[in-house]
Amino acid sequence: MATTSGLTREGGGGEDDRVMATAQKIVNSLNTSKNAREDMLLILSSFDNRLSNLSYVIKTGSESQSSILDSAEKIILRSDSGMSSNAEAFSWYDSAGEAGDYLDAVDKILDLLDNLSVGPDPEVLDRAETVLQVAMSRLEEEFGHILIRNTVPLDAERLYGSIRRVSLSFAANEGEIDEEFASFEEVESGSVCFHERGGSLGDDLCVDLINSEAVMYLKDIADRMIRAGYEKECVQVYSSVRRDALDDCLAILGVEKLSIEEVQRIDWKSLDEKMKKWVRAVKAGDRVLLRGERRLCDVIFSGSDSAREVCFNETAKGFLMQLLNFAEAVSIGRRSPEKLFRILDMYDALSGVFPDLEAMVTDEFVYSEAKGVLAGLGRAAKGTFVVFENAVKSETSRKPMLGGVIHPLTRYVMNYVKLLVDYSDTLNSLLENDEDELDGLQIDDSERLQLESLSPIARRLLALLSTLESNLEEKSTLYEDGAMRYIFRMNNILYMVQKVKDSELIKILGDQWVRNHRGQIRRYATAYLRAAWSKALSCLKDEGIGGGSNNASSKVALKERFKSFNACFEEIYRIQTGWKVPDPQLREELRISISENVLPAYRSFTGRFGSQIDSGRHAGKYVKYSPDDLENYLIDLFEGTPLVLHHLRRKNSS
């Protein structure tokens, strides 16, 4: 870098040099006419003979400055002339020597203007300022060219690490259920729509936003422009180019510019995809883009704190506002249960980057907007959860499930709450100050005290599942057959228990919840036996038969008993082979329980009275089944395939 020469002469002590320099500054500061300056020089020289050579120094300094200006002007104007005939980027950028010469020339002009000697020629001063303007115009344009040419296109695939997928999907409705629910089924086929919580970015991920070799050129230009007083122009060019670059990055990440009205008109499937891309864009925006922009501004504008802050804020503002506007549109949109998880994803993503935003963004408006949108997403998540709770409570489908199988509402709710566990921390913070939901639970005071010690999400889930059970209890009354009501209840409660026991829900609801509901299933099993088999078992009682094998009335009564039992059993068999108990263990336990209650009674009854019928001519018409036959037929129960009466008879005859 060139330095101003001619301010002091070689030789002489340091003290003499300082005296001469001080005198120069005094004369220069007067900024008076030439005659006045000459008079001042005579006065100063009369005080100290060391100042007698001051006129010579000023003269030779002026000649030296003119020479410096000539050489710098030649380089700057020659390069500017070459630029005017070529619309392409400046050739000196591709040649370190030529670029270095140009920047050295700019430095000489800046040094010259900073250190003008006493009594400068106005023509020289005007020339220097004119040449500097030409240089700044060129550097401003080249600054933009370098930024544009060296912007590195974003490779979205590089940004994302492993995607955590949950085996849950929004599938087609199964059975009749209110449209409030888009049935949230387990994945059982090859066609899967996974709920993805978003990309996981590697901790060591580093992406160049601008080619690294160009950064120092940009810094060199920015330093000169700031020093020359062209900081505003430099900042404007940088912010404009990098704003456009970040807009392109958002487009690559799949985030579109949409108004609030446009967002609210999008169908759920499309909106879900856009929300997922938004989550990824927020994470990538923080970890890669904004941090990268912060580093670039810190390096390129290291010479000015104000330029560094203004550049980053102006560059990031458009990027952040586009993301925030979409999130705001989502937060004030229609609330429906299927949106909750994606809204929570958005809340978590924005909450996760908020400390970085707070540290990096000094624009109060943008920071305030981000804070408001985060709060809005939190309210939307809470409100959507309430919508889900109310939907479970008010779901009023009136068509009973064929075979007493698991109701779609049960599947939906249990898979829903199973997925909610992943958001426990977030929901606990959002629900912390909400009113408790214990009023809907049928619990005593001691249990209430115990529940009050649970986390907010645990209390809400307990209340929600209690609501589900009440709804299922109501739906069980749609079955005319009392025994089938208990099969339906067992199937659904067992499904709930399994979902809790085999997931992280067990940590929230606890082992006691599982034990209580297993006890409830056992009570339903007992009630089923009573409702389904009491009539058949009453046929096997001794009352009303009378005594003596030769008693005609006793034989008639026995025949009626056997006929009644056969009719009861065949009706049970015909109906209950069409009932479905999906869980193999529960199905087997029910069969065993039936066997333990029915077979001993039948074996005892046929053992005591069967011979009295066997002696008759049509004995086989009444004692149609042996105890082993019954045991074999019980295996067919609860398989979901109705077996009709004539099939049963063929099976017996064979």
N, C-alpha and C positions, 0 to 999 in steps of 0.2 A: 504494500500500500504506500502511495506517495505521501510525503510530508512536506509542509511548507518550508521553503528555504528562503534565505535572505533576511530573516528577522534579526540575526546577529552575525557579526563577522567572526571569522576564525581567529584564533589567537586571543590573548588577553585573559585575565582572570575571570572567574565565575562572577565575582562581584560586579565587574565592569559590564558583563553581559546583562546582568539583572537590571542595572541602572539604565542601560540602553533600551531594554525591553519595556521598562516602565515608562520611559519617556515616549516611546512609540505609541503606547496605549493611550497616554494622556492626549497627545496630539490628535490621534485618530478619533478619540471620543468627542473632540470638539465639533467635528463635522461642519467646519466653516469653509470660507472661501480660500482659494489658493494663497492670496496675499496675507490673509490673517494667519494661515498656518506658517508661512515664512517668517512673519513677525514673531510668532510664538517660538520657532526654532532659534532665532537670534537671542531671545530672552533666556531660553533654557541653556544655551551654550555659554552665556555670560556668567551663569551660576556655577557651572562645572565644565572644565575644559575637556572632560571625557565625552561630553555631548557635542563637541565640535564636529564630529564625523557623522552626526545623525542624518544630515541632509544626504550624505553619500549612501548611507544604509537604506534610506527610504527610496532613493532613486534606483539603486541596484536591486532592491526588493521588488519594486514595481516592474522593472525589466524582467526579473526572474518569474514573477507571477504571469506576465504576458506570455512568456515562453512556455510555461506549464499549461496555460490555457490553450495556446496554439496546438500543442501536441495532443491534449485531451480532446479538444474540439475536432481535430482531424479524424481521430478514431471514431468518435461518436457520430459525427455527421456522415462519414463514409459508410458506416454500418447502417445508419438510418436510410441512406440513399439506396443501399442494396436491398433493404427491407421493402421499400416502396415498390420495387419492381417484382417482388416475389410474394405471393399471397401465402406461401407455405410458412412453416415454422422457421425461426431464425437459424441460419447455418451455424452461428457461433455456439449454439447449444450442443452441437455434435462435435465441437472441437474445443477441448479444454483451453488450449492456448488462446484462441480467438475470444472465447468467453471471458477468460482471465484478463485479457487486454482491455476488453470493454469495461469490465467492472473496475479495473485499476483506473481507467480514464474517469469513470464516475467518481471514484474515491478522490482523485486529484481535484476535480471540480468542487466536491464537497469540502475538502481540506482548504481549498483556495477561498471559498466563501466563508469558512469558519475563521480563517486566519488572515483576512485582508490586511495588508500593511497600511501604514499611515499614508494618507493622501492618495487613495486609489484613483485611477483614471475611470471616470463614470462609464466610458465606453467599454472598458474591460469588465466592469461589474455587470453591465447590461448583457454583454456577450456571455459571461459565465452563467447568468441566470437563464438566458435563452437556451443555451446548450443543455443546462440541467433539465429544463422543461422537456426538451426533445428526448433526453435520456430517460426521464421518468415515464413519459408516454410509451416509449418503447419497452421499458422494463415492465410496465403495467400490462401491456399486451402480451409480452413473452411470459409473464407470470401466469396469466390465464392459459396460454398455449401449453406450458409445461404441465400445469395441473390437469388439463384435459387429456393430453397425450399420454400421461403416465398414471392415470387412474386405473387401478386394477379391477376388472370385472369380478363381481362377487360369485364365488362358487358355493352355492347353497348346500350342495351335498357334503362338502368338507366340514360344514359347520356342525352337523348333527352326529352325535354318537349313537349309542344303542337306544332304541325306543322301547320303553316299558309298556307292554300290552297287557290288558286285563281281559280275561276270557268271558266277556259279557257283551251283549249286543242289543240294539233295538231292532227286534224282528217283527214279523207279522203277528197280528192278534191271534190268539188261540182261544176259541170259545167266545162267548158274548161277554164283553166288558166295556165299560164306559169309554168314550173316545178321549176322555181326559188322560187315559193311559195309552202310551204306545208300548205294547207289551215288551217288557224287559226280560227276555228269556235267556236261559243258559244256551251256550253254543253247542249244538248237537249236529251240525251239518257242515259241509265244506264252505258254505256261503256265510262269511263272517264279516260283521261290521264292528271292528274293535273300538273300544274307547281308549284312545291314546292320550296319555297325559302330557305329551310333548317331548321334544328332543332333549337329550342330555349332552351338554357341551363339555368337552374335555377340559380339565383344568389348565393344561399347557397349550391350549389352542391359541395360535397367534397368526393373524392374517394381515398381509400388507394391503393397505388401502391405496397407497401410492407407491410406485417403484422406488425402492430405497435409495438408488443412486440419484434420483431426481430431488430428494428431500433437501439435500444440502444446497443445490442450485436455488431452490425456492427460498431457503433461509438466506442465502447471499443476496437475492433480490429484495426480499422483505427488509433485511437490515438496511439496505441503501435507501429504499423508499421511505422507511420510517425516519431515518436520519435526515432525509431531505424534506420532511414535513408532508409526505404523501401517504401517511398511515391510513387515512380514511379510504383512499382509492385502493390501496392494497387489500385492506380488509373486505371491501365490497367485492372485489374480484374473487378473492378466496371463498367468501361465504356463498357467492352466487354459484360458483362451479361445484363446490362440495355439497351444497343443498341439492343440486340436480343429481349429483352422484348418489346421495343417500335416497333420493326419490327412486332412482333406478334400483337401488338395493331392496327397497320395500317391494317394488314390483317383482323382482326376482324371488323374493320370499313369499310372494303370493298375497300381499296386502294391497288392496285396491283403494282408490280414493272414492269413498261413498258418503253420501249425505245421510243424516239420521233417518229421513223418510225412506231412502233406498234400502238401508239396512233393515228397517222394520217390515219391509215388503218381501224380504227374501224368505223362501221356504226353508223349513228346519234343516233338511239334509244339506242344502248348500250353505246355510248359516253355520252349521256345525263344522263344516270343513274350513270356513273362513275364520271361525273362532280358534280352531286348532292351529291354523297358520299364523294367526295373530300371536298366540302364545309363543310359538317358535321365534317369531320375529322380535318379540320383546326380549327374549333371552339372548338371541343373536345380536340384537341391537345394543344391549348393555355390554355383554362380554366381548364383542368383537368391534362393532361399528362405533359406538360412542366412546369406548375406551381408546380405540384406535384414533378417532378424531381428536380426543383430548391429547394424546401423545403427539400427534402431528402439530397441533396448535402450540403445544409447549416447546417443540423444537423449532418450528419455522418462525414463530413470533417470540422467541426467547428474549429479544431486545426490547419488548414492550409488554408490560403486564396488562395494560388496558386492551391492546390489540389482541392479545392471547385470549382474554375473557370474552371480548365482543365477538371474535371469530368463532369460538366454540359455541357460544349461545345462539348466534345467528344461524350457524350451520345446523345445529341440532334441533332448533325450534320447529321447523317444518316437519322434520322426521317424527319428533315426539308428538306434535299436535295431531298428525294424521293417525297415529296409533291411539292417542287418547280420545279422539273424536269417535272412532269405531267403538271403543270400549264404553263410552258414554251412551252411544246409541243402543248398545246391548243392554246396558244397565237400566235403561228406562223403557225397554221393550216389553212385550207381553210375556208374562211369567207362566211357564209350564214346566212340569216335573222333569222332562228330559233335558232341559237346559241347565239344570243345577250343576252337574259335574263340570261342564265346560265353563260356566261362570266361575266356579271355584278354581278351575285351572287358571283362568284369566286373573282372578284376584291373587292367587299365589304367585303367578309370574310377575305381576306388577309390584306386589309387596316385596318379592325377593330382590328386585332391582332397585327398590326405592332408596336404600342407603347409598348406592352408587349415584343415583340421580341427585340426591341431596348434597353429595360431595362435589359432583361435577358441574351441575347446572346452577348458575348464579342468577339466572333470569327469574325474578320473583313471580312473574305471570305464569310461566311454564310450570314452575314448581307448585304454585297454588293450584293450577289446573290438574296436575298429576295427583295431588293430594285429594282433590275433590272427586276425581274419577275413581280413585281407589276406594274412597268411602262409599261412592255410589255402587260399585261392584259388590261391596260388603252388604249393603242394604238389599241389593238385588238377590244375592245368595240367600240371605235370611228370608226374604219375602217368598222366594221360590220354594224354599224348604217348607214354609207354612202352607203354600199352595199344595204341595205334595201331601202334607199331613191332612189337610182338609179333603183332598181327593180320596185318600184312603178311607176317611171317615164317611164320605158321602157316596162312595161307589155303590150303585144300587142295581147292578145287573140281576135279572130275575129268572134267568134260565139255568136250571141245575146242571152241573157237570155230569156227563154220561159216565156211569160206573162209579161215581163218587170220587173221581180222581182229583189231583191237586188243582186248585182253582188258579187261573192266570193271575189273579190279583195277588195270591200268595207268592207265586214265582216272581212277579214283578217287584213286590215290596221287599222280599228277602234278598234278591239280587241287588236291588237298589241300595238297601242299607248295608249290605256286604261291601259294596263299593264305597259307600260313605266313610267307612272306617279309614280309608286312605287319607281322608281329609279331616281326621279327628282334631288335630291341633288347630287347624284353621277354624273349624266350626266351634270349637270350645272358646276361642277368642271372640268370635262373632256373637255367640249366644250367651256370653258370660253374664251380661247384665239383663237378659230377658227374664220374664216371669217364668217360674217353674211350671212344668207340665204334669204335676203329680196329682192334680185333682181328678183326673180321669181314671186313676188306678184304684182298684179295690184292695186297699192295704190298711193295716192297723197302724196305730201311732208309733210303735217301735219300728215297724218296717219303714214308715215315713221318715223317721229320724235317720235310719240307715241310708235311705235313698238320697236324702238331702246332702249326704257327704260325697255323693258321686259327682262326676264331671257333668257339665251342662249337656254334652252330647249323649252321655249315658242316660240321663233322665229323659231326654227327648225321645231317644230310641225305645226305652221301656214303655213310655206312654204311647208311642206309635204302634209298637207291636201289640200292646193291650187293645188299641183301637182295631187293629187288624183281626185279632181274635174275636172281638165282639161282632165285627162285620161277618166273619166266617160263621160264627154261631147263628147269626141271623140268616145267612144263606143256607145253612143246613136245614132250616125249617121248610125250604122249598121241596124237599124230598118227602113224599107221602109215607114211605116206608121208614118207620122209626129206627130200625136197625141200620139202614143205609146212612142215616144222619150221623151215626157214630163212626161208621167207616170213613165218611167224608171228613169228619173232624180229626180222626186219627191220622189220616193221610196228610192233611194240611199241617197239623201241629208237629208231626214227626218231621216233615220237610223243614219247618222252621227250626226245630231243634238241630237237625243235621247241618243246616246252613250256619247256625251259630257255633256249633261245636267244631266244625271243620274250617273255621276262618278266624280272623282276628277279632270278630265280634265277641268271642268267648272272653277276651280280655276286658271288654267293655261291660258286657251283661253279667258275666261271672258264672261260675259252676252252679251256684244255687238256682239260677234261672233255668239251667238245663235240667237239674234234678226235679224242680217243681213241675216242669212240663212233661218230663218222662212219667212222673206220677199221674199227671193228667191223662196221658195216653193210656195208662193202665186202667184208670177209672172208666175211660171211654170203652175199653175192651170188655170190661165187666158189664157195662151197660148194654153193649152190643149183644153179648151172650144172653142176657136177660130178655132183650127185645126180640132177638131172632129165634131163640131156641126154647123159650118157656112153653110155648104151645105144644111143641113136639115132645118135650120132656114130660109135660102133664099127662100125655097119653101113656107114659110108662109107669104111672103110679098105681099102687094097689087099690086105692079107694074106689068103691063102686063096682068092684068085680064080683064080690061074693065068694063063697067057698065051695070046694068039691068039683071034681072033674066031670061028674055025671050031671051036674046042675046045668040044665039047658039055658037058663038065664045067664049064668056065668059064661058059658061058651059064646053066647050072643054078644055079651059085653066085651069079651076078649077079642072077638072078631072085629068089633067096631073100633076097639083100641088100636089093633094092628093096622086096620084100614086107615084110621085117622093118622097114625104115626107115618105110615107110608105116604099118605097124601101130603102131610106136612113136610116130610123130608124131601119128597120129589119137588114140591114147590120151592123149598129153600134151595135145592140144588139147581133148579131151572133158573131161578132169579140170581142167586149169588155167584154162580159161575160167570155171570156177566158183569159182576162188580170187579173193580180193579184195585188191588193193593200193590203199588209199584215196588215198595221196599221188600226185598225177599225175606229179610229177617222178621219184619212185622207180619208178613204173610204166613210164614212158618209158625210163628208164635200163636197167631190166631187159630191156625189149624190144630195145633197141639192143645190149645185151651178148649177148643170144641171137642176134640177127641176125649180129653180128660173128663169132660162133663157129660157127654152124650153116650160114648161107647160103654162105659161101665153100667150105666143105667139100662141101656138097651140089652147088653149081655145078661144082666141080672134078670130083666123082665122076660126075655126069650128063654132063659134057662129055667125059669119057674113056670112059665105058662105056654111056652112054645109047643111042648109035647101034647098039650091038650088040644091044640089046633092041628098038630101033625097027624093025629089019629083020624082026622076027618078026611073026606074024599077030596076036597079042594083046599087042602092045607096050604099049598104053595101060593094060593091066591092071597093069603093073609100074611104069612111069614115069608115075605119076598126077599129079604136081605139077611145075610149073616152079619155078625159084627165085623168080620174082615171085609165084607163087601162095603159096608158103610165107611170103614177106614180108607179104603181105596178111592171111594167117591169123593171124600173130603179133600183129597189132593187137588181136585179140579176147581175148588172154590177160589175166588178172588183173582182169576187169571184174565178176566176181561173178555172171555169168549163164552157167550151163553150156550149152554147145552140143553136141548129140548128133551121133553119127556120120553119120546119114542127112542131117542138115542140111549137114554138111561136104561130102558127096558132091554134093548138089544145087548147092551153091555152086561146086564144081569143074566140074560139068557145064555150068553156065550160063556 
